[in-house]
């Protein structure tokens, strides 16, 4: 300091003293010591005292300015010793002593000040300050309150006391007391400090609107930029908390105008920006704050902001730098912890592990170990993570640590440890939350039962601070049970969870319903689903869908369909379409099911792979039963492309066969023949192979496959098919066996019919008829078998039964249409044929009469009669033939008893030659079924003179085409052949050989009238020809035949034939004019 | 394509009507459109109604005429052994059956109804024989089925011949009705389908020979056993092969074969099949609701008139095909001559018809 200036200062100090002294002289007389001192001291003494004291005062202020508070206090003490009444100086001393932490001394000075200043308010005010300084807020508050009480309301002391009281209460978070204190400050005397304090208090009390008004008022009252900044930041905080981020930002930006370099405002702006999700701006403000201060906390704030902005790597760099330069291990450890956390957030687990390890080295404790554990766990190093977790817990792990250790132990397979940790966690902190978390570990450790028991035990506990409700626990139990497959209990638990807290837990009802469904309790499931719908509302698509599933499982198809349709209306998803299709199938409406599935195809890609497989498989199956081969051949390969399946491929092969793609089908089946199948499908595969071989005209191979098929699985249809294959290949015995096996599975009319045909082929007519009878009993419309049975009975000579059958067939045939010409003709022919059969079998006695007239003079047996003339054109015959029952007609083999009378007319006359009567009785037998060959043996007896007694053996045969009436044709060919060899056994023994051929054409004149012109040639050869009657002749003839005597069931039995023939011939053993045999023969033949 | 477009355009007004009415729901306002109503109804003769006096039939036909019916489809003329025509003296005053030469009971109700219908300008489509055991018989294997159908064919043609004699030169006979009611379960197998087609072909030919120029109708229904696509092909094939030139599709809602919303794909299939085969198409709307009988229970078939709201839906959809619609059947379920419920239905139906203001063209 310069000497001049020092002199100046001394001069100024003197002036100051004089001025002070003058001022004191003008003040009223003080009381107490001060007044006493005044009275005791004279002017000089005062001046002297002043002169002595003033340098101390001057020094004191000088030292204050220099920051030497201790020295300043000492100087002031000296000054006040000399001048004890200087209130101002004492105030300064009190303040200095407060700042120097000399509370007791300050308090004593404050008391002195109060005494001397005669202002108790001041004293209490200072006492309040001191109590505050000493960390005695309640005392400070009391003192400030006393200060206010003691001070005049319009004094500064009063205001200051209340403001300080408010401050103390604010720090104590007694915000209402703050407001009460500030409310005592008279209106108009409120300063910025009061208002801003009130604003903060109101803010803390959530009286935000009032707080906002107060802050706004504080802004207007702010006298300095700093005050405005404070008010605006308060307002900004208020706005930020209220979510008015833009307004908060605006206030903060305004505050920056006052204090452009306010790092606090910048950080607050960064926070607001982060909340506004403007991370770039947040980082920008935080960075500006760092640039201003460069302090560690600012950098940490920047790091935090960067992390929030997703720029963790940059944050990690900052934290790494800070950690590396940390001033002490504690800070370093903290920074490394944050670095570890940041790196964890980045998923940089090895680097995080490193940071945590460094933190541990720097002295960080359990938190670092826990972080290390997590980073190790994330690297899949569960065992090491467990070790780290253990070290984090050390000897006294917390419940959380135990839970975590339990989880890690569970994952490392140390299940016993895991259970122990989990249970220890529970025992350490038995709460619902612990129970839930431990239950998870217990389940993972294979102790699901214990987990359930734990949760149930926890139900007895209160819900606790974590707010784990009973419903949550029950839901967890239910989930555990569901995962264990104990679906019934799970369903009950879900329902209980809902009942424990129905509000907002309706989903538990849905889960309960699904669990019941899984448990195979569809009715219960449906009930729960309906409750869910009641709780959730009818538009809950998931509920409708689940209800549909339950009803479907309950076989309430129709209701299930309605539920699925409702679900589909709410939210159309392909799974529901699939379910709808299945309902239709279950309801016996596969067509609609297929329709639904076909419509679903464009959305099939939205199904899961398994669902898609099922979709295409089901579509294929439905299409196959729908005969929609193209659809099936499209769907099956789609399913097979997803997942191979032999059974499905087999069905594809079947469809290919039915669609005519037998080559493709056979290739597929060949591959499948050695494939794995369920037993039923194995048999189906073999059957399919057989059908393909049949289609390839290889019945032997087909039979082989079918044999194997029935060995795998025998059923009626398969046995029947095999039998038919054998039958068609002529293996009737094998066929019979398989027909019978088919019938053993299932009695079916057509199988009995086929068995009958087979037995017939085996010659077992009786069994065949029995089989056919069974067939007819089962199905009266089995075709043809009635007729076959009739013929079989006929073959067995069971004629009456055969006749009845034929009559039945005739009845059936008559019912057939007579309106379609071609069918009517065929039908009528059948009926006629059958009636002829009846006629044959019903015939017992027939009479045949022949009457002839011959114009030629020569006669084969001229002048004779008897048997020899039987063959003469002029011979007349009456023959009765009796077919005895039982033995008479046996399957076209006919045995008859005959009696015959023949005679001869006089030449050129119809007069009977009385000598010619000849009688005969005998038997006749037709031994062959298909050929009309007959043998006869007769006893001839003489009646007329020319008759003879003899034995006659006969052999006759004939063949004819068109001899009978053809009722449904107008004309037809007429050919007959006849031959006979007779042997007369007694004398005169002889042979007769006779034969005749006719060829003509028949014309039907009327339904029963037939005219037949024909050519004829015949010969009679006697050996020996004693009577020279052998002849040969030929000529033309005309026959007119009238049929009659038919019945409903039998064809014409009788006819009358008039015939005229002109033949030329000769009796070739004769000579001369006896030889020619030319003439007209007229004859009439009646058969009745 | 042009044909298809033309057909679509022809049906357009019907579809628009369907949509409008469906949207309108039960709106009391009168729609300006031609009423989608029944111009045809089935009539089923029974031994009970065959004994009705002629006046009752005439009153019934009057009520049907008031409801817009212009055509009667006689379900059968012979049911089992009972003939509803051919009584020597027509319908006896006492209603007792006479005896035909073949000793079957015979009534003269068909002649009476035909005369009454003729007098009211109505036409008839005549059913032939109906075998009460039809459904049982057709379960047989194809070979047996062929035998049965042969027998049936003969009976049918015999009946047709006798009917043709009665109705010769009478324009009131519009066509023949083959009441087999083809379904999509029985005829799913190709061999049986072939037997059926053969039978129908012969029947069609027989009828053509007896009575040339008259349309032959057959009816069908669906159990949703075949897919609509397969059903379409089935019906198309039958119509083409047999030459039958009229197809009626019975919606099956009354007996629960199909629900109302399940009818459209099948009715469309039937209509398409008819179009392809050049046959006429007529939807049949079941106006009853089965109350007993299979498959509900083992009791005899019983039914009551359906809710009109349901029938309204059926009717509106049937109307989209733009042609005649047959009711099955108004005399029992929608007339003043049956039950009180039938009377109620009838009145509701008349009200429904009156809710339309006819469009004049």
Interface residues (C-beta under 8 A of the other chain):
Chain A: X584 X588 X589 X590 X591 X592 X594 X595 X598 X622 X623 X625 X626 X627 X628 X748 X749 X750 X779 X781 X782 X783 X812 X815 X816 X817 X818 X819 X820 X823
Chain B: X137 X140 X141 X143 X144 X145 X146 X147 X148 X150 X151 X153 X154 X155 X157 X158 X161 X184 X188 X190 X202 X205 X206 X209 X210 X222 X223 X224 X225 X226 X227 X228 X229 X230 X231 X262 X265 X266
